[in-house]
Structure formats: structure tokens, C-alpha cells
């Protein structure tokens, strides 16, 4: 299996390929966005690259960065796992629809800022100022590799370059604006909750579609300080990846380098009344992609 990675070099960050536990710099591209912009050509060469890499010198003493440090856009899905919806209804009494797809509803999305939100393996994420309720949300991230507009669900895979592991970190106590009535549409603050610096840890690599297997049957787990918190499968999605790409591409043209965070399963801190604190270490894993850690500081 070959995976796309980004790593530090004395000359700055560099994109390349991970084969087993060895990384090789790209001889053609500097940034992952360049690879994705020409993904059809890059993907066509993957089959022949494994043999060629055997004769190259791998990069030593690697420090991995987010595999796509500068996504064009980050879209995140809400309330999209059956087990998570059931958890939030049972523990918090939230009036969530258990089966919106069956009622003909569409997926729900919002935007997460890019830039300083995206961090990679080993990152230390600062608690957003004033929050006491920093929560984890393990997510399968879809990386778009082809311009996508009005895509039919059956064709979704043609537009996906690959998949990586992400966390949609959320400051739960910043979701609403103080002093604004609950019935007001301006009560809710998605920027404050979702788009602080470091709020999108991503890594360790992008697994191209051809190596991922069935993206709707991937095991996924998250640990906090070694304690298993989330243990689920992408098959728990309410709106699958095909549904999500079909809907998003009907609203806006998706671009190579866009990322879709596809929802989180049960096991979030909100349901447990347990939140991240300075010194906590989060480890997350998704099958056929890999695992990485990040930590929290004051």
C-alpha cells in the first residue's frame, strides 16, 4: 500500500509517499495540493511506483505533518452516525432524528475554517480561551481529487482521491452566544465551537481510494490517555459518503483538496460529561489508514 504524506525537511515541508514504514520525497511535487490538482495522472502512476521506490533512499528521522496541511475547504457533517444520535438522545435528551434519510431529508453540513485549524501528528493543541468543554470527535475525512458538481451518488468514488483520519475538535460551551434568545437564528456560534486554532488534527497519511477497501466498512477507535472512548465503524453513518458528495456537490462545486469530515460515532465527551484537559493525550485510528496522537495544553 502507498500513502500520501507530508513531512518536515531542513528546506521546509515536503510531500511524498509512505510505503510500509519508509517515506520517500516526491520528485515532482512540493505540496499535496499539487498532487491532488493532477490526481488522475498521479493515481495512474501508483501501480508502477512501488517497484521504483525500492531503489530510492527513504527519508530518515521523519517528523510527519498533516498530510494535507492546507485544505481548500473543510466541510463537516452533523449528527451522521446512528450510534451517536442514539447516544445523544439517551444521555442528553436531544431531539435528534434517528432516521432522517428515511424521511427524505438531506445531510446537514457546515464549514470549518482552514489555515491554523489543521495540525498533524504530535501536535499540541491549546485549549480555546475560556472553554471548559473541549470535546473530541473522531471522523473519517474524505479528500476530493477531482472537480465535482452535481455528482450522482453512484459515481462518488470517481471524485475521491483518498481518505485520512481527522478530529473535529469542538468547544461545546462556545456553541451559543450569551444574551441571545434560543429561538434566534443568531444564537448559534459554529465558528467559536469548531474553528479555533488546532481544531482539526489530521493524519497520519492519506490512503488513496484504490487501497482503502470499502470506505463504508472501516473500524475506527479513539483513546484519551489510553482509555478507549470511541469504538465504531463507518457503516454506522446515516448518510453515507455517496449521499454526502451528491448533496454537497449539488450546492457548491467541490475542488481538489477539499476535505469532508463525515461525522463522528458514539463515545464523545459530551455524552459522558467528560472533557479534554491540559496534559491529555488523544490517540485515534481508522482501519487501512493508520493512527496518530496529539495532546492538549493550557
Number of C-alpha atoms within 10 A of each C-alpha: 16 20 23 25 27 30 20 15 16 6 6 8 15 21 28 24 23 23 17 9 6 13 25 21 22 17 8 10 13 16 19 23 21 14 23 24 17 13 20 15 11 13 16 10 11 16 12 9 14 15 10 9 17 11 8 11 11 17 16 10 8 13 14 22 25 25 30 28 23 19 20 17 18 22 19 21 20 14 24 24 26 19 20 23 22 19 20 20 16 12 12 13 10 12 10 12 13 17 15 15 14 9 8 8 10 15 21 15 19 12 16 24 19 21 16 14 22 28 25 26 21 20 18 20 21 16 21 21 10 9 14 16 21 22 22 25 21 30 27 27 26 28 27 28 27 20 16 22 18 15 22 15 15 10 12 17 18 14 23 26 24 25 27 30 29 31 25 27 22 25 27 19 15 22 16 17 14 10 7 12 12 12 8 8 9 11 15 18 14 17 16 18 24 24 24 23 17 25 28 29 27 32 32 28 28 30 25 22 20 16 14 18 12 12 20 15 15 18 15 24 20 27 19 19 14 11 10 14 20 22 15 21 21 24 16 20 20 21 25 20 23 16 18 21 28 21 21 21 17 15 11 11 12 24 21 24 26 23 27 27 28 28 26 32 27 21 23 21 18 18 17 13 11 13 18 22 17 13 12 15 18 22 20 26 24 23 18 19 23 16 20 22 21 19 20 18 14 11
